[in-house]
Amino acid sequence: MKIVATHNFHVPLPEPVYARLRDLAQRQHRPATQLAKQAVEYWLEEQERLAVHEEIAAYAAQQAGSAADLDEELESASLEHFDDPEICP
């Protein structure tokens, strides 16, 4: 079993947020710290996903209209499907 180092991180929460977290933890019979850890992990994953999306969008915008923007052979092949009534009725 691999041991992973952990660190404690103190996060002051406003009373209404703390109460919601505590209530949810009680309903799920899980520690509030476990729910908070999962929420932070989820948020970090979403931020990473968003960063990748933004990088791809920036690259696409930068390459728009350039030779990297369009593969003419691939476009021609896809246009052929529009003429095929079995594929595009």
C-alpha positions in Angstrom: 0.0 0.0 0.0 1.4 3.4 -1.0 1.6 6.0 1.7 0.8 9.5 0.5 1.9 12.5 2.6 -1.0 14.7 3.7 -1.1 18.3 4.9 -3.7 20.1 7.0 -5.2 23.2 5.7 -7.3 25.5 7.8 -10.2 27.0 5.9 -12.5 29.4 7.9 -16.0 29.0 6.7 -18.9 31.4 7.2 -21.5 29.9 9.6 -24.1 29.2 6.9 -21.6 27.3 4.7 -20.3 25.4 7.7 -23.8 24.4 8.8 -24.6 23.2 5.3 -21.4 21.1 5.2 -22.0 19.7 8.6 -25.7 18.8 7.8 -24.7 17.1 4.6 -22.0 15.1 6.3 -24.5 14.0 9.0 -27.0 12.9 6.3 -24.4 11.0 4.4 -22.8 9.6 7.6 -19.4 10.8 6.4 -16.9 13.2 8.0 -17.2 16.8 6.9 -13.5 16.9 6.2 -13.9 14.1 3.6 -16.7 16.0 1.9 -14.6 19.2 1.9 -11.6 17.3 0.5 -13.7 15.9 -2.3 -15.1 19.4 -3.1 -11.6 20.8 -3.3 -10.4 17.9 -5.5 -13.4 18.4 -7.8 -12.8 22.1 -8.1 -9.1 21.6 -8.9 -10.0 19.1 -11.6 -12.6 21.5 -13.1 -10.0 24.3 -13.1 -7.5 22.1 -14.9 -10.1 21.0 -17.4 -11.1 24.7 -18.0 -7.4 25.6 -18.5 -7.0 22.9 -21.2 -10.2 24.1 -22.9 -9.0 27.7 -22.9 -5.6 26.7 -24.3 -7.2 24.7 -27.1 -9.6 27.6 -27.9 -6.6 30.1 -27.9 -4.7 27.8 -30.2 -7.7 27.4 -32.5 -8.2 31.2 -32.6 -4.5 31.8 -33.3 -4.5 29.2 -36.2 -7.7 30.4 -37.7 -7.2 31.1 -41.4 -3.7 29.6 -41.5 -2.5 26.4 -43.1 -3.1 24.6 -39.8 -6.7 25.6 -39.8 -8.0 23.4 -42.5 -7.1 20.0 -43.9 -8.5 20.3 -47.4 -8.4 16.6 -48.1 -10.3 15.8 -44.9 -12.9 18.5 -45.8 -13.4 17.1 -49.3 -13.9 13.7 -47.9 -16.5 14.9 -45.4 -18.3 16.9 -48.1 -18.7 13.7 -50.2 -21.0 12.4 -47.4 -23.4 15.3 -48.0 -23.9 14.0 -51.5 -24.7 10.5 -50.3 -28.5 10.2 -49.6 -27.9 7.1 -47.5 -25.7 9.0 -45.1 -27.4 12.5 -45.3 -31.0 12.0 -46.4 
